[in-house]
């Protein structure tokens, strides 16, 4: 069973130093995708905008500037409030978003309690899957059974009519 940690919050899309518009968003973390965080922006269109990036990037961005390329995150103060700025870049355009630091930090803490840093691979079940694949078998393996019991015999193996 997988756990989902979600948080609805209002971000601000920064249009200029003097102007921003509110953007409802949902932060989501899923234990079946333990390295990633998902942000869905509800921008008043038929389809919300989704971004996915490393949880580690957001954790670091709460404390210091980090990231490069498509996602950059850094903490700052705006009008005396602690905020986290998230710069997103895509072929469709760029966006600078302002997120309330306390709300994002509280949500991140919840994700870190559900899956502590360094334990993400345990959530993926890779070790169990490998153990199953590498387990010794008795008798024929499934591959051998499939190979030896070919469901589509070649023409050569069919008995000839009238023989």
Secondary structure, DSSP 8 states (H G I E B T S, - for coil): ---EEEEEEEEEEEEETTEEEEEEEEEEEEGGGTTEEEEEEE-SSSS-EEEEEEHHHHHHHTTS-EEETTEEEEEEEETTEEEEEEEEEETTEEEEEEEEHHHHHHHHHHHHHHS-TT-HHHHHTHHHHHHHHHS--SSS-HHHHHHHT-SS--GGGS--TT-
